[in-house]
Amino acid sequence: MWSASFLWNQARWMDRVVLGWVVFDMTNSAWNLALLEALRWLPLLMFGIAGGAVADRIDRRWVLIGAQGLALFVCSLSAVLLVLGLFDFTVAMFVTFALGVQWAVDWPTRRALIPDLVGRDLTMNAVALESVSQNVTRIVGPLIAGFLIAFVGSAAAFAVMAALYVVEIILLKLMPLAARPAPARSGSMLRYLSEGFERLSANQVIVGVVLVSVFMNVLVFPYQQLLPVFARDSLHVDAIGLGGLNAASGIGSVVGAMAIAMSRHVPRSGMVFWLGSCLMSVCLIGFAASQHYTVALVLLAMSGLGQSAFSSLQSTIVLSSSTDQLRGRAMGALTLAIGSTPFGSLAIGAMSVAVGASLAVAFNAALSALLVLLVALRLPKFRAV
């Protein structure tokens, strides 16, 4: 499972760099980058909660395999269209949306499957190890994507991604799974979802995680879509330099995620979660103001430390605070929060056109830090977990 997740995350970080560079080179528009990013996240908003419910009702292994099959088809098609010269912005929007659909089904299912494999006692360590794979690939994936674009071409990058999905499907099929798959449940899906929302909304800890996740995904993480703008216009680097920017935050994230993975227990995990979110926001304010590539790399690496606390403990807190019967729906609710990103992507894209990318990123990051602090103050059970 860990190896399969490594390959999945590698492909995800590669496609973000490749699509961002191709579209910006093709259209020279920060707004088009914002629109592309919004389409990537929109399926999480549309289908994320349903994906979590499916993870509670169907064999999770086969849900994952089906999701990888969709990504394999999309990446293979993209490689062919780029070779034929038929890849345009309309195709890029379709590709991004389809990969977003794959993500909306895959992510809640993948995280909900972890307790089946290791049990509740080791869930935090296992989620942190999964975050390690995500953060290592945040370093390796963008760098490989940058070199492939520079020396071979974007089509070759998509072909490599397709090969990664083939290997991942094989690993998922071979994965030992001692736990019985979740039994199919009868009854209305709508009633099943509404029952889950009612029970989850009464849990202050889960509500706190979901709210912080909304703020981070609307106000902070959309900065990633503007990295091609920072790379070319502010820091004056090429595609390889863009890969370095994407990879920099992964360095700090790997260090933080490894520390959590090796810990038997993280005391006051709720506090570590929201403090890490604030740290990432503050570092991005400095990054937005930077005009030097080395300083930008250091600040992004520091932001990665905060992001590791956010990403590693986000799922752990939700999984440990929900029952086995609610696990998939709880992750679906979290996926729905992550799916709020399109609102932030479009907003920061419009702001970057109006006032510039630097001011847009700095303002959003400062607002996020303030809102996260307010949630921590207003929800004592979340703060104390």
N, C-alpha and C positions, 0 to 999 in steps of 0.2 A: 504493500500500500504506500509506504513511504517513497519507494523508488518510482512508483506510478505518479505520485504527487509531484515529485521532483521534475519529471518529464513534462507534466501538465503545466506547471508553473514556468518552466523554461520556455515552452511554446507561447504562453500568454505574454510574457515580458518581451519576447521577440516580436510578436505580431504588433504590439503597441508601438514599438520603435519603428518598425518597417512601414506600417500604415501611416503613422504620423509624418515620417520623412517623405514618403511618396506623395501624400496629399499636399503637404506644405510646398514641396518642390513643384507640384503640378498646378496649384492654385495661388500660392503666395498669400494665403488668407488665414489670419488667426481665427476668424469667425468659422471658417470651414473646419478647423481643428476642433473648435468648441462643439460644433454640430456633430462631428464624428464621435467625439467622446460622449456626448449625450446619447447618441444611438447605441453606443457600447453598453451604457448603464441602464438604458430604458427597459430592456427585458427583465432586469432584476426587479424593477418596480412593477412591471406588468405580470410577471410569472413567478417571482421569487417565493411568495407565500404558497402558491400552488405546488411549486417544486418541493418545498418542505413537507407539504401534506402527502405528496406522492412518495417521498422517502419514508413516511410512516406506514404506507399501505402496500408497497411493492418491494420486491427483493432489491436491496440497494445496490448490489453488485451489478445487476443488469441495467439499472438506471444509469450508473456511471458509464458502462460500456456503450450504451446507446448515445450518451452525450459526447463521448470521444469520437464515435462514428460520424456525428454531425460535423465536428471540428475538422476531422480528416477530410471530409468531402469539400468543405469550404476552403481549406488551405490548398488542396490539390487544384481546385478550380481557379483560385487566385494565381497560382504559379503558371498555369496554362494561359490565362488571359493576359498576364504580364508579358509572357514570351510572344504572344500574338499581337501585342500592342493594342488590345481591346480593353485594358483596365483603365477606367476613368473614375471621376468622383462619384457617379451614381453607383458603380460597382463597389467602390470602397464603402459606401454607406450600407449596401446590402451585406457585404462581408462583415462589417463591424457589428451590425444588428444580429446576424446569424451567430457570430461568436459570443455575443451577449446572451442569446437564448441558451447556448450551450453552458455558459457560466451560471445562469440562473437556475438551471437544473442540477448542475454538477456540484456547486459549492455547498449548499445545505445538505445534500446527500452525502458528500465526502466527509463533512464534519460530523454528521449524525452517525456515520458508520464507525467512527473511531472508538466510542465506548463498547461497541459490539466486539471489537478486536482486542482491547486491552483491559476493559472493566473501568468502573468509575474511579477507582483509586489512582490509576495511572493516566487518566484522561488529560490532566493538565500538562504532564510531561509529553504525552503523545501529541497534543495539539501544538505545544511549543516546538517539538521536533518537526512537525509539519510546517510550522512557521519558519523554521530554519531552512527547509527546502525552498520555501517561497523567497526568503531573503537572499540565500546563496544565488538563486537564479536571477534575482534582481541585479546582481553583480555580473554574473556570467552571461545571462540572456541578452541584455542590451549591448554588451561588448561584442558578442558574437554577431548579433544583428548588425551592428555598425560596421564591422569588418566585412561581413557578407555583402552589404549594400555597396561599400566602397570598392571592393576588389572583385566581386563576382556578379552582384546584381540582386535586385529585390525578388525576382522570380526564384532564384536559388534559395533565398531565405525562406520563402514559403514552402519550397520543396523539403527543406530540412525540417520545418515544423510538421509537415505531413508525416515524415518518417518518424518523428518523435511520437505522434499519436498512434501510429501502428504498433510501436513497441509498447506503449502504455496499455493498449487494448489487450495485448498478449499477457502482460503482467497482471492485469485485473482478472483475466480469465484463469490464470494459474494461482492467484492469491488464495492461501489457505484461509478458510472462514469457518471456524468451529461453531460460532453462534448461529442459531436458527434465524433465517431471514424473517423480517417483520411480516406477520400474517396479513393477508388482504382483508380489509374491513368493508363491510357493506354499509349502505345508507347514503344519504345525500352528502356530496362533497361540500356544499355550501354550509350545511348544518355542522359538519365535521370541523370546518374552518372557524365558524362563528363560536362554537363551543371552545375551541382552542384559544381564540382571542380573548374571550371572557375570562378564562382562567389565567392567561398570561398577564393581562392588564392589571390584575390584582396583586401581582408580584412586583414590589417596588424595586428590587434588584434588577430584574429583567427590564423594567421600564427605564431605569437609569442607563443601562448599557445601550438600549435602543436609542434613547435621546442623544447620548454622546456620539453614537455612531452616525446619526443623522447629521449632527453639526459638523463632524469631521468629514463626512463624505460630500456634504453640500459646500462647505466653505474651505476645506484644506486640500483634500486630495485632487481636486480639479487643477491644481497648479501643474500637475504632470503633463497635461495636454498642451501647456504653454512652453514646455522645455525647448522645443525646436525654435521658438521665438527668442528665448533667452540665449540659446546656443549661438544662433546666427547673428542676432542684432545687438545683444548686450555683451556677450562674452567672446564673440568672433571666432568660433570654432566650427569644425566640419562635422560630418556624420559620426566619426569616431569620437569626437569631443562630446557630441550628444549622447552617445552610448555611455561615456564616462559619467555624465550628469545623472543619467538614469541609474547607473550602477552605484554611485557614491552613497546614497542613502541606504543601500543594501548592506554596506560594510558595517555601519552602526547597528543595523537591524539584526545582522547575524550574531554579533557579539551579545546583544541583549537577549535574543531568542535562545542562544546556547546557554546563557546563564539561567534562564527560566527552565529550560529543558533538563538541566542537571540538578535543579533544586527539588527537594522532596516536597517542599511547601513554600508558597509565597504568602507571607503574612500581609494582611490588609490589601488583598488583591484589588479590591475596588479602588482604594486610594492610589495604588500604583498605576492602575488603568487610567484614571483621569489625570493624574500628574504627568504620565507619559504623553497623553494627548496634548496637554498644555505645553510641554517641552517641544514637541514637534511644531506646534503653531508658532512659538516664539522664534525658533531657529529659522523658520521659513520667512519671517519678517526680515531677519538679517540677510538671508539669501536674496530676497527680492531687491534689497538695497545694494547688493554687491556688484561691483564692476570688474572684479578680478576672478579668473577661472579657478585658481587655487583656493581662494577664500570661499567661493561658491561650493566647491567640492567638500571642504571641511564642514561648512554649515549644513549641507545636505547629509553628510555622514552623521553629524550630531542629531539631526532630525530623525535619522533612522533609529537611534536609541529610543527615542520617545515612541516611534511607530512600532517598535518591537513589543513594548509593553501594551500598546493598544491592540495590536493584531493577535498577540499570543493569548492575552487574558480575555479578550472580547468573547470568543467562543467558549472558553473554559468557564467563565462566570455563568453564562447562559446555560450551558450543558449541566453544570453542577447544581443550578437552581431550578431545573425542570425535571419532571418525572420521565421515566422511560417512554411512557405513552405520549408525552407531549414533546419529546426531543426533536422530532423532525419539524413540527409546527413552530417550536421555539426558534430553531435555526431558520425557518422560513420567515418569521417575523424579523429576525436580524437581517436576512437577505433583503427584505422589503426596505429596511432602513438604509442598507447599502445602496439599494436601487434608487434612492432619492438623489443620487449624484447628478442625473441629467439637469435638474434645476440649477445646481451649482455650476455645471459645465457651461450651460447657455448664459448664465448670469456673468460668470467671469470672462467668457468670450466677449460679451457685449461691453463689459467694463474695460477690457484690454483695448478694444477698439476706441473707446471714448477717452480714457485717461492713461492708457499704457499698461503693459503687462506687469511691470514692477509694482505700481501703485495698487493694481487690482489684487495681486497676490498678498501684498502686505496688509491691506484693509481686511480681506477675508480671514487671514490668519489671526489677526488681532481680535476680530469679532468672535471667532471660534473659541479662542482661549477664554474670553469673558463668559460666553454661554456655558462652556463646560464647567467653569467654576460655580456658576449659578445652580446648575443641576446638582453638583456635589453638595452645595449648601442646603438645597431644598429637599433632598432625599436622604435622610440620615441612615436608613437601612442599606442603601446602595453604598454610601460612604463608608459604612462600618464593615462591609462584608470581607 
